[in-house]
């Protein structure tokens, strides 16, 4: 009898012990428990922010000059830090601890603003992610080609014709992305973001070190307070267009708000996700701004108004060639991760919509969990990105377009509007006026930089022939 009671008690305890474990594997929304921390979120942010944008900052400084360029970097950092803090509070509806979760930026806008805002947000977010994937494909291919160019210059002299056709490198990058795109979801990419963040620190540090070495050995270009000079470096029309295009490049360098909610959705709680995300944003933006100031200012000091559009591939640096090679290899590895960071939300949105309409499309086969729709759709997406990158491989102009499209609507407009709606800020009050003024000024910057960048693409298309033009 005692043995039977003891056995029953043990059986009950065993069953009881399994219940918390099962529930403990799930979050409050019934999904697999999230494990992200402030450190993984910071790594995601650095991966998203320090990308191809950092490579154009010396050129942007050359267009804007010492004063305007430095102030612009700090202002964009401050605006991004403030508005991303507002956006982090929109992850949950109502209570920041127990409120309903928003899994995407678009869901957050629909929950807080509703109506046409949701459609407009979805269009801006996914159009920018789409474009960013193209931009990263272009940048990675340019860096891969630069490795061969660097070796060529080293062995055959700096005057040798070492131009490369980037189309083959674009295709190679696309093949790699087809493989990585088969990863099931965003949560499985934490390790790729850690590697990519290390790579971004590596090539940014190398760019800073090479710029500093160039300054010590003797700057190669003229430095002015206002940047490129009318009548000397550019004409008056070019000065205007390139100044606005430079603003777009700086805006692109800080554009990560489009994936903030997705990053926040990887965080565990407690503490509340918005608190963790604010800390991660502060750490991520502070770190990247420090690198941006170093890369932009030292790059401009080294090359002056002649700074190239991409500091590591424009070949102001020839030696040590192996270090230039390593820096460009780091860029390629980093952009492999960044491409996934921006493409996975697109994959999730499309596959979620298809699964809702055609439940059979989610069926997986074999031990590896092969899904036919996922394989075909993601491969087709990468193929389209690759083709468009081949047709328009224009680094600074493409970055300017992407930065301008993302900056005002996604980094400023929606966070401001959601904050006003959440806090019920009275119309025409001091705070309402200040927030709307910030939004309007940023809108003007977006329009001007987008127009200038489109003009840059049109100018480049006059001389570019796909698969033939070498650079």
GULUMLUM-307843 format. One record per atom (N, C-alpha, C): x, y, z; residue in three letters. Coordinates in steps of 0.2 Angstrom, whole numbers, plus 5000, padded with zeros to 4 digits. Atoms other than C-alpha are relative to their C-alpha. Layout:
# residues N
XYZAla
...
***
This chain:
# residues 471
500449945000Unk
500050005000Unk
500450065000Unk
499549945000Unk
501450125005Unk
500450014994Unk
499650005006Unk
502450074990Unk
499650034994Unk
500449985005Unk
500950104979Unk
499850085000Unk
500149934999Unk
500650274987Unk
500650044998Unk
499449965001Unk
502450324985Unk
500150004992Unk
499950005007Unk
502450264967Unk
499550054996Unk
500549965003Unk
500850364963Unk
500250075001Unk
499749934998Unk
501650524972Unk
500550014995Unk
499449985005Unk
503250504961Unk
499750014993Unk
500349995006Unk
502150484946Unk
499750074999Unk
500449935000Unk
501150644950Unk
500650055000Unk
499549955000Unk
502750734954Unk
500450014993Unk
499750005007Unk
503550684937Unk
499550044995Unk
500549965004Unk
501950744928Unk
500050075001Unk
500049934998Unk
501950904937Unk
500650044998Unk
499449975001Unk
503750934934Unk
500150024992Unk
500049995007Unk
503450924915Unk
499650064998Unk
500549955002Unk
502051054915Unk
500450074999Unk
499749945001Unk
503151204919Unk
500550004994Unk
499550005005Unk
504451144907Unk
499750024993Unk
500449995006Unk
503151144893Unk
499850074999Unk
500249935000Unk
502451314897Unk
500650045000Unk
499449955000Unk
504151384900Unk
500350004993Unk
499850005007Unk
504551344882Unk
499750054996Unk
500449965004Unk
503251464876Unk
500050075004Unk
500149934997Unk
503051654878Unk
499350015001Unk
500749984998Unk
501451744883Unk
499550004993Unk
500450005006Unk
500851744864Unk
500049934997Unk
500050075002Unk
501051554863Unk
500649984995Unk
499450015005Unk
502651564852Unk
500649975004Unk
499450024997Unk
504351484856Unk
500350065004Unk
499749954996Unk
505151574870Unk
500650044997Unk
499549955002Unk
506251724865Unk
500650005004Unk
499450004996Unk
508051724871Unk
500450064999Unk
499549955002Unk
508751884864Unk
500150055006Unk
499849964995Unk
509652004876Unk
500250074997Unk
499849945003Unk
510252184875Unk
500649994996Unk
499450015004Unk
511852114868Unk
499949984993Unk
500150035007Unk
511152014854Unk
499650064996Unk
500449955003Unk
509952164850Unk
500550064998Unk
499549955002Unk
511452284850Unk
500449974994Unk
499750035006Unk
512352164838Unk
499650004994Unk
500449995005Unk
510852164827Unk
500050074997Unk
500149935002Unk
510752354827Unk
500750024996Unk
499349995003Unk
512652364823Unk
500049974993Unk
500050035006Unk
512452244809Unk
499550034995Unk
500549965004Unk
510952344802Unk
500350074998Unk
499849935001Unk
511752514804Unk
500750004997Unk
499449995003Unk
513552494800Unk
500149954994Unk
500050045006Unk
513452434783Unk
500450044994Unk
499649965005Unk
513952504766Unk
499950075001Unk
500049934998Unk
513452674773Unk
500650035002Unk
499449974996Unk
515052694783Unk
500550014994Unk
499550005005Unk
516052674767Unk
499950074996Unk
500149945004Unk
515252834759Unk
500150065004Unk
500149944996Unk
515452954773Unk
500650054999Unk
499549955002Unk
517153024768Unk
499850044994Unk
500349975006Unk
516353064751Unk
499550055002Unk
500649954998Unk
514853144760Unk
500350065004Unk
499749954997Unk
516053244771Unk
500350054995Unk
499749965005Unk
516953304755Unk
499550054997Unk
500549965003Unk
515253364748Unk
499850065005Unk
500349954995Unk
514753454764Unk
500550045004Unk
499549964996Unk
516353514772Unk
500049985007Unk
499950014993Unk
517053504790Unk
499450015004Unk
500549984995Unk
515753604799Unk
499349964998Unk
500650035001Unk
514153544790Unk
500049935000Unk
499950085000Unk
514753364788Unk
499949985007Unk
499950034993Unk
515153344807Unk
499350015003Unk
500649984997Unk
513553434812Unk
499449954998Unk
500550055003Unk
512453324800Unk
500149935003Unk
500050064997Unk
513153164807Unk
499750005007Unk
500350004993Unk
512753214825Unk
499350015000Unk
500749995001Unk
511053274820Unk
499649944998Unk
500350065002Unk
510553124811Unk
500049945005Unk
500050054994Unk
511153014826Unk
499550025005Unk
500549984995Unk
510153114838Unk
499349994998Unk
500750015002Unk
508553114828Unk
499949925000Unk
500150075000Unk
508752924825Unk
499949975007Unk
500150024993Unk
509052894844Unk
499450015003Unk
500649984997Unk
507552994849Unk
499449964997Unk
500650035003Unk
506352924836Unk
500049925001Unk
500050074999Unk
506852744838Unk
499849985008Unk
500350014993Unk
506552764857Unk
499250005000Unk
500850005000Unk
504752814853Unk
499749944996Unk
500250065003Unk
504652664841Unk
500049945004Unk
499950064996Unk
505252544854Unk
499349995005Unk
500650004995Unk
503652594865Unk
499449974996Unk
500650025004Unk
502552534851Unk
500049934998Unk
500050075001Unk
503052354851Unk
499449965003Unk
500650034997Unk
501652314863Unk
499450055000Unk
500649954999Unk
499852394863Unk
499850005007Unk
500249994993Unk
499452474879Unk
500549995005Unk
499650024995Unk
500352394893Unk
500749984997Unk
499450025003Unk
502252384889Unk
500349935003Unk
499850074998Unk
502352214899Unk
499649954998Unk
500550055001Unk
500752124896Unk
499650024993Unk
500449985006Unk
500052214880Unk
500149954995Unk
499950055006Unk
499752124864Unk
500650024996Unk
499449985003Unk
501352114854Unk
499850024992Unk
500049995008Unk
501652184836Unk
500649974998Unk
499450045003Unk
502752074826Unk
500450044995Unk
499749965005Unk
503152194813Unk
499950085000Unk
500149935000Unk
503352384810Unk
499350024998Unk
500749985003Unk
501752384799Unk
499549985005Unk
500550024995Unk
500752294813Unk
500050055005Unk
500049954995Unk
501352424825Unk
499650064998Unk
500349945003Unk
500752564814Unk
499249994999Unk
500750025000Unk
499052474811Unk
499750005007Unk
500250004994Unk
498852454829Unk
499950075004Unk
500049934997Unk
499252634834Unk
499650054996Unk
500249945004Unk
498652734819Unk
499449974996Unk
500550035004Unk
497552614808Unk
499950044993Unk
500249965006Unk
496752674792Unk
500649994994Unk
499550005005Unk
497952724777Unk
500749995002Unk
499350004998Unk
499452734788Unk
500349935000Unk
499850075000Unk
499552544789Unk
500349984993Unk
499850015007Unk
499652534770Unk
500650034998Unk
499449965001Unk
500852674768Unk
500649985003Unk
499550024996Unk
501952604781Unk
500349934997Unk
499850065003Unk
501952434773Unk
500450014994Unk
499749985007Unk
502352504756Unk
500750035001Unk
499349974999Unk
503852614763Unk
500549955003Unk
499550054997Unk
504552474774Unk
500249954995Unk
499850055005Unk
504552334761Unk
500350024994Unk
499749975006Unk
505052444747Unk
500750025002Unk
499349984998Unk
506552504757Unk
500449945001Unk
499650064999Unk
507052324762Unk
500249974994Unk
499950025007Unk
506852274744Unk
500650044997Unk
499449965003Unk
508052414739Unk
500649995004Unk
499450014996Unk
509252384753Unk
500349944998Unk
499750065003Unk
509552214747Unk
500350014994Unk
499749995006Unk
509952274730Unk
500750045002Unk
499449964998Unk
511152404738Unk
500549965003Unk
499550054996Unk
512052274749Unk
500349964995Unk
499750045006Unk
512252164733Unk
500550044996Unk
499549965004Unk
513052304724Unk
500650015004Unk
499549984996Unk
514152354738Unk
500549945001Unk
499650064999Unk
514752174742Unk
500449984993Unk
499650025007Unk
515152144723Unk
500650054999Unk
499549955001Unk
516152304722Unk
500649995005Unk
499550014995Unk
517152254738Unk
500449934998Unk
499750065002Unk
517452074731Unk
500450024994Unk
499649985006Unk
518052154714Unk
500650045003Unk
499449964998Unk
519152274724Unk
500649955003Unk
499450044998Unk
520152124731Unk
500449984994Unk
499650015006Unk
520652074714Unk
500450064997Unk
499749945003Unk
521052254709Unk
500650025005Unk
499449994995Unk
522152274725Unk
500649964998Unk
499450045002Unk
523152124720Unk
500350014994Unk
499849985006Unk
523252174703Unk
500550075000Unk
499649944999Unk
523952354708Unk
500649985003Unk
499450024996Unk
525152264720Unk
500549974995Unk
499550045004Unk
525952154707Unk
500250034993Unk
499949975007Unk
525752254691Unk
500150085000Unk
499949934999Unk
525952434698Unk
499450045000Unk
500649964999Unk
524752574702Unk
499750034993Unk
500249975006Unk
524652634684Unk
499749944995Unk
500350055004Unk
524052464677Unk
499350005000Unk
500750005001Unk
522352434670Unk
499749945004Unk
500250054996Unk
521552334684Unk
499250005001Unk
500749995000Unk
519752374680Unk
499649935000Unk
500450075000Unk
518452234684Unk
499350014998Unk
500750005001Unk
516752194678Unk
499649975006Unk
500350034993Unk
515652174694Unk
499449964999Unk
500650055001Unk
514252074686Unk
500149935002Unk
499850064997Unk
515151914690Unk
500049995007Unk
500049994992Unk
515351964708Unk
499350005002Unk
500749994998Unk
513552014709Unk
499749935000Unk
500350065001Unk
513051844703Unk
500249955005Unk
499750044995Unk
514251754715Unk
499750015007Unk
500449984993Unk
513451854730Unk
499349975000Unk
500750025000Unk
511751804724Unk
500049925001Unk
499950084999Unk
512251614724Unk
500049995008Unk
499950014993Unk
512851634742Unk
499350025004Unk
500649984997Unk
511151724747Unk
499549954999Unk
500550055001Unk
510151584739Unk
500049955006Unk
499950054994Unk
510951464752Unk
499850035006Unk
500249974993Unk
510751574767Unk
499350025001Unk
500749985000Unk
509051624762Unk
499549945002Unk
500450064998Unk
508451444766Unk
499950005008Unk
500150004993Unk
508651484785Unk
499250015001Unk
500750004999Unk
506851464792Unk
499850075002Unk
500349934998Unk
506651634801Unk
500550045003Unk
499649954997Unk
507351784809Unk
500449985006Unk
499850014993Unk
507651714826Unk
500649954999Unk
499450055001Unk
508951584819Unk
500650044997Unk
499549965003Unk
510051724813Unk
500550045005Unk
499649964995Unk
510851784829Unk
500749994999Unk
499350025001Unk
512451694826Unk
500350044994Unk
499849975005Unk
512551774809Unk
500150075001Unk
500049934998Unk
512251944816Unk
500750025004Unk
499449994996Unk
513651924829Unk
500650004995Unk
499550005005Unk
514851874815Unk
500150064996Unk
500049945004Unk
514352014804Unk
500250075004Unk
499949944996Unk
514452144818Unk
500850005001Unk
499350004999Unk
516252084821Unk
500450024994Unk
499749985006Unk
516652104803Unk
499950084999Unk
500149935001Unk
515952284803Unk
500550045004Unk
499549974996Unk
517052334817Unk
500749994997Unk
499350015003Unk
518552254808Unk
500150054994Unk
499849965005Unk
518352344792Unk
499950085001Unk
500049934998Unk
517852514800Unk
500650025003Unk
499449984997Unk
519352504811Unk
500650004995Unk
499550005005Unk
520452464796Unk
500050064996Unk
500149935004Unk
519752614786Unk
500350065004Unk
499849954996Unk
520052724801Unk
500850005000Unk
499350014999Unk
521852654803Unk
500450024994Unk
499749985007Unk
522252674784Unk
500050084999Unk
500149935001Unk
521552854784Unk
500550045005Unk
499549964996Unk
522652904799Unk
500749994998Unk
499450015003Unk
524152824791Unk
500150054994Unk
499949965006Unk
523852924775Unk
500150075003Unk
499949934997Unk
523653084786Unk
500750015002Unk
499349994998Unk
525353054794Unk
500550004994Unk
499550005005Unk
526253014778Unk
499950064995Unk
500149945004Unk
525453164769Unk
499350004997Unk
500650005003Unk
523653204764Unk
500050014992Unk
500050005008Unk
523253184745Unk
499550054997Unk
500549955003Unk
521853314743Unk
499950065004Unk
500149934996Unk
521353494748Unk
499449995004Unk
500550004995Unk
520253514763Unk
499850075001Unk
500349944999Unk
519053654765Unk
499450005005Unk
500550004995Unk
517753714778Unk
499349984996Unk
500650015003Unk
516353694765Unk
500049954995Unk
499950065005Unk
516953544755Unk
500150024993Unk
499849995007Unk
517053534736Unk
499850074998Unk
500149935002Unk
517253704728Unk
499750014993Unk
500349995007Unk
516253774714Unk
500550044996Unk
499649975005Unk
517253814699Unk
500749975000Unk
499350045000Unk
518753704705Unk
499949935000Unk
500150075000Unk
518053534709Unk
499349984996Unk
500650025003Unk
516253544703Unk
499750074997Unk
500449945001Unk
515053674695Unk
499450015005Unk
500549984995Unk
513653754704Unk
499449955001Unk
500550055000Unk
512353634699Unk
500249935003Unk
499750064997Unk
513453484704Unk
500050015007Unk
499949984993Unk
513753564720Unk
499349995004Unk
500750004997Unk
511853574724Unk
499849925000Unk
500350075001Unk
511453394718Unk
500449965005Unk
499650044996Unk
512953314727Unk
499950015007Unk
500149994993Unk
512653404743Unk
499449965003Unk
500650044998Unk
510853334744Unk
500149935000Unk
499950075001Unk
511453164738Unk
500449985006Unk
499650024994Unk
512753164753Unk
499550005006Unk
500550004994Unk
511253204765Unk
499749935000Unk
500350075001Unk
510453044758Unk
500449945002Unk
499550054998Unk
512052944761Unk
500050005007Unk
499950004992Unk
512153004779Unk
499349975003Unk
500750034998Unk
510252954781Unk
500049934999Unk
500050075001Unk
510552784774Unk
500549975005Unk
499550024995Unk
512052764786Unk
499649985007Unk
500450014993Unk
510752774801Unk
499449964999Unk
500650025001Unk
509352684793Unk
499949925002Unk
500250074997Unk
508852534804Unk
499350005003Unk
500750004997Unk
507152584810Unk
499549954997Unk
500450055004Unk
506352474797Unk
500049935003Unk
499950064997Unk
506952324806Unk
500050005008Unk
499950004993Unk
506852384824Unk
499549965004Unk
500550044996Unk
505152304829Unk
500249924999Unk
499950075001Unk
505752134821Unk
500649985005Unk
499550014995Unk
507352154832Unk
499849995007Unk
500350004993Unk
506352194847Unk
499649935001Unk
500350064999Unk
505352034844Unk
500449945001Unk
499550064998Unk
506851924847Unk
500250015008Unk
499849994993Unk
507051994865Unk
499649965005Unk
500350044994Unk
506651894881Unk
499750055005Unk
500249954995Unk
505651974895Unk
499849955006Unk
499749934998Unk
505752024909Unk
500750014999Unk
500449945000Unk
506352154908Unk
499650024994Unk
500549985006Unk
505052244897Unk
500450014994Unk
499650005006Unk
505652234879Unk
500150074998Unk
499849935002Unk
505552424876Unk
500550035004Unk
499449984996Unk
506752454891Unk
500649974997Unk
499450045003Unk
507952324883Unk
500250034994Unk
499949975007Unk
507752404866Unk
500350075000Unk
499849944999Unk
508052574872Unk
500850005002Unk
499350004998Unk
509752524880Unk
500449974994Unk
499650035006Unk
510252424864Unk
500050064995Unk
500049955005Unk
509752574853Unk
500650055002Unk
499549954998Unk
510852694864Unk
500749974999Unk
499350035001Unk
512352574864Unk
500149994992Unk
499950015007Unk
512152534845Unk
500150064997Unk
499949945004Unk
511952714839Unk
500650045003Unk
499449964997Unk
513252784851Unk
500749974997Unk
499450035003Unk
514552654844Unk
500150014993Unk
499949995007Unk
514152674826Unk
500150074999Unk
499949935001Unk
514152864828Unk
500750025001Unk
499249994999Unk
515952854835Unk
500449984994Unk
499750025006Unk
516452754820Unk
499950044994Unk
500249965006Unk
515552864808Unk
500450065000Unk
499649934999Unk
516453024815Unk
500749984998Unk
499350025001Unk
518152934814Unk
500149994992Unk
499950015007Unk
517852864796Unk
499950064996Unk
500249955004Unk
517053014789Unk
500550065001Unk
499549954999Unk
518253144797Unk
500749984998Unk
499350025002Unk
519853044795Unk
500149994993Unk
499950015008Unk
519452994777Unk
500050064997Unk
500049935004Unk
519053174772Unk
500750035001Unk
499449974999Unk
520653234781Unk
500649974996Unk
499550035004Unk
521653104771Unk
500050014993Unk
500149995007Unk
520953134754Unk
499750064998Unk
500349935001Unk
520053304755Unk
499449994995Unk
500649995005Unk
518853354741Unk
500049944995Unk
500050065005Unk
519453204730Unk
499849945003Unk
500250064996Unk
518853074743Unk
499549964995Unk
500450045004Unk
518052934733Unk
499449985003Unk
500750014998Unk
516252874734Unk
500049945005Unk
499950054996Unk
516852714743Unk
500750005002Unk
499349994998Unk
518352734754Unk
500549944999Unk
499650065001Unk
518952554753Unk
500149974993Unk
500050035007Unk
518652524735Unk
500250054995Unk
499949955005Unk
519052694727Unk
500850004999Unk
499350015000Unk
520952654729Unk
500450065001Unk
499549954997Unk
521652794739Unk
500549965003Unk
499550054997Unk
522452644748Unk
500249954995Unk
499850055004Unk
523552534739Unk
500449955004Unk
499650044995Unk
524652464753Unk
499950015007Unk
499950075001Unk
524752354763Unk
499449974996Unk
500650035005Unk
523752264749Unk
499649955004Unk
500450064996Unk
523352114761Unk
499550035005Unk
500549974996Unk
522552234773Unk
499450034997Unk
500649985004Unk
521452314760Unk
499649944998Unk
500350075002Unk
521052134754Unk
499649985006Unk
500450034994Unk
520552084772Unk
499450045001Unk
500649954998Unk
519452244775Unk
499549994995Unk
500550015005Unk
518552214758Unk
499749935001Unk
500250074998Unk
518352024763Unk
499550015006Unk
500549994994Unk
517552084780Unk
499450034997Unk
500649975003Unk
516352194770Unk
499549954997Unk
500450055003Unk
515752054760Unk
499749955005Unk
500250054995Unk
515551934775Unk
499450045004Unk
500549964996Unk
514652074784Unk
499350014996Unk
500649985004Unk
513452114770Unk
499649934998Unk
500450075001Unk
512951924768Unk
499550005006Unk
500550004994Unk
512251944786Unk
499550064999Unk
500449955000Unk
511552114783Unk
499449994994Unk
500550025005Unk
510652054767Unk
499449965003Unk
500550044997Unk
509751924777Unk
499650035006Unk
500349964995Unk
509352044791Unk
499450044997Unk
500549965003Unk
508352144779Unk
499549964995Unk
500450045004Unk
507652004768Unk
499649955004Unk
500450044997Unk
507051894781Unk
499350025002Unk
500749984999Unk
505552004786Unk
499650004994Unk
500450015006Unk
505052004768Unk
499849934999Unk
500150085001Unk
505151814767Unk
499449995005Unk
500550024995Unk
504051804783Unk
499350034998Unk
500649975002Unk
502751924777Unk
499749974994Unk
500250035006Unk
502551844760Unk
499749935002Unk
500250074999Unk
502551664767Unk
499450005005Unk
500650004996Unk
501351714781Unk
499350014996Unk
500649995003Unk
500151784769Unk
499849944995Unk
500150055004Unk
500251634757Unk
499749945005Unk
500250054996Unk
500051514772Unk
499350015002Unk
500749994997Unk
498451594778Unk
499549984994Unk
500450015005Unk
497751574761Unk
500049934997Unk
499950075002Unk
498451404756Unk
500449965005Unk
499750044994Unk
498851304772Unk
500549954998Unk
499650065002Unk
499651164762Unk
500750034998Unk
499349975002Unk
501151284757Unk
500549995005Unk
499550004994Unk
501951264774Unk
500249935001Unk
499850074998Unk
502151074773Unk
500849994998Unk
499350015001Unk
503951024775Unk
500249934999Unk
499850075002Unk
504850864769Unk
500749995003Unk
499450024998Unk
506250764776Unk
500350035006Unk
499749984993Unk
507450784791Unk
500150075000Unk
499849935001Unk
508050954784Unk
499450055000Unk
500649955000Unk
506251024784Unk
500050044993Unk
500149975007Unk
506251064765Unk
499350024999Unk
500649975002Unk
504851174760Unk
500050024993Unk
499949995007Unk
504551184741Unk
499850074999Unk
500249935002Unk
503651354741Unk
500650055003Unk
499449954997Unk
505051434753Unk
500649994995Unk
499450005005Unk
506451364741Unk
499950044994Unk
500149975007Unk
505651424725Unk
499950085001Unk
500149934999Unk
505051594732Unk
500650045002Unk
499449964998Unk
506651644741Unk
500550004995Unk
499550005005Unk
507751584727Unk
499850054994Unk
500249955005Unk
506651694715Unk
500150075002Unk
499949934997Unk
506751844726Unk
500850024999Unk
499249985000Unk
508751834727Unk
500150014993Unk
499949995007Unk
508751814708Unk
499850074997Unk
500249935002Unk
507751974705Unk
500550055003Unk
499649954997Unk
508852064718Unk
500750004996Unk
499350015004Unk
510452004708Unk
499950034993Unk
500149975007Unk
509752054691Unk
499950085001Unk
500149924999Unk
509252234697Unk
500750035002Unk
499449974998Unk
510952254705Unk
500550004994Unk
499650005007Unk
511752204688Unk
499850064996Unk
500249955005Unk
510752334679Unk
500150075003Unk
499949944997Unk
511052474692Unk
500550005005Unk
499550014995Unk
512752454701Unk
500350075002Unk
499849934999Unk
512852644706Unk
500050015008Unk
500050014993Unk
513452644724Unk
499750065003Unk
500249944996Unk
513252824730Unk
499350024999Unk
500749985002Unk
511652864720Unk
499549955003Unk
500550054997Unk
510752704726Unk
500050015007Unk
500049994993Unk
511252734744Unk
499650065002Unk
500449934999Unk
510552914743Unk
499349994999Unk
500750025001Unk
508952844736Unk
499749965006Unk
500250044995Unk
508752714749Unk
500050045007Unk
500049964994Unk
509252834763Unk
499450055001Unk
500549955000Unk
508052964758Unk
499349975001Unk
500750034999Unk
506552844756Unk
499949975007Unk
500150034993Unk
506852764773Unk
499950055005Unk
499949964994Unk
507252914783Unk
499450045003Unk
500649974997Unk
505753024784Unk
499449965002Unk
500650044998Unk
504252904784Unk
500249955005Unk
499950054995Unk
505052764794Unk
500450015006Unk
499649984994Unk
506352844805Unk
499650065004Unk
500349944997Unk
505353004809Unk
499250005000Unk
500749995000Unk
503553014803Unk
499649955004Unk
500450054996Unk
502752854810Unk
500150005007Unk
499950004992Unk
503652854827Unk
499750065003Unk
500349944997Unk
503153034829Unk
499250005000Unk
500750015000Unk
501353004824Unk
499749955005Unk
500250054995Unk
501152854835Unk
500150035007Unk
499949974993Unk
501852944850Unk
499550055001Unk
500549955000Unk
500653084847Unk
499349975002Unk
500650044999Unk
499252964846Unk
500049965007Unk
499950044994Unk
499852854861Unk
499950055006Unk
500049964994Unk
500153004873Unk
499450064999Unk
500549955001Unk
498653104866Unk
500250075001Unk
499749934999Unk
499753264864Unk
499550054996Unk
500549955003Unk
498553414861Unk
500250034994Unk
499849975006Unk
498553484844Unk
500250075001Unk
499749934999Unk
499553644842Unk
500350025007Unk
499749994994Unk
500253624859Unk
500850014998Unk
499349995001Unk
502153664861Unk
500349934998Unk
499750065002Unk
502653484860Unk
499749974993Unk
500350025007Unk
501453444845Unk
500450044995Unk
499649955005Unk
502253594836Unk
500749984999Unk
499350015000Unk
503953544840Unk
500149934996Unk
500050065003Unk
503653364834Unk
499950004993Unk
500249995007Unk
502753414818Unk
500650044996Unk
499549965003Unk
504153534814Unk
500649964998Unk
499550045001Unk
505453404816Unk
499849954994Unk
500250055006Unk
504453284804Unk
500050044994Unk
500049965006Unk
504253424791Unk
500750024997Unk
499349995002Unk
506053474791Unk
500349944997Unk
499750065002Unk
506553294789Unk
499749984993Unk
500350015006Unk
505253274775Unk
500350044994Unk
499649965005Unk
506153414765Unk
500649974998Unk
499450035001Unk
507753334767Unk
500049944996Unk
500150065003Unk
507053174761Unk
499950014992Unk
500149985007Unk
506353254745Unk
500650024996Unk
499449985003Unk
507953344741Unk
500549954999Unk
499550055001Unk
509053204743Unk
499849944995Unk
500350055004Unk
507953084734Unk
500150024993Unk
500049975007Unk
507853204719Unk
500750004997Unk
499350005002Unk
509753224719Unk
500349934998Unk
499850075001Unk
510053034720Unk
499849974993Unk
500350035007Unk
508852994705Unk
500450044995Unk
499649965005Unk
509853134695Unk
500649964999Unk
499350045001Unk
511453034699Unk
499949944997Unk
500150065004Unk
510752874693Unk
499950014993Unk
500149985007Unk
510152954677Unk
500650024996Unk
499349995003Unk
511853024674Unk
500449944999Unk
499650065000Unk
512652864677Unk
499849954994Unk
500350055005Unk
511452764665Unk
500250024993Unk
499849985006Unk
512052874651Unk
500649964997Unk
499450035003Unk
513752784650Unk
500149935002Unk
499950074997Unk
513452614659Unk
499649954995Unk
500350065004Unk
513152454649Unk
500149945004Unk
500050064996Unk
512652304659Unk
500449944997Unk
499550065002Unk
513952154658Unk
500650024996Unk
499449985004Unk
515152264649Unk
500450055003Unk
499649944997Unk
515652424658Unk
500449975006Unk
499550024995Unk
517152394669Unk
500250065005Unk
499849954996Unk
517652494684Unk
500649985005Unk
***
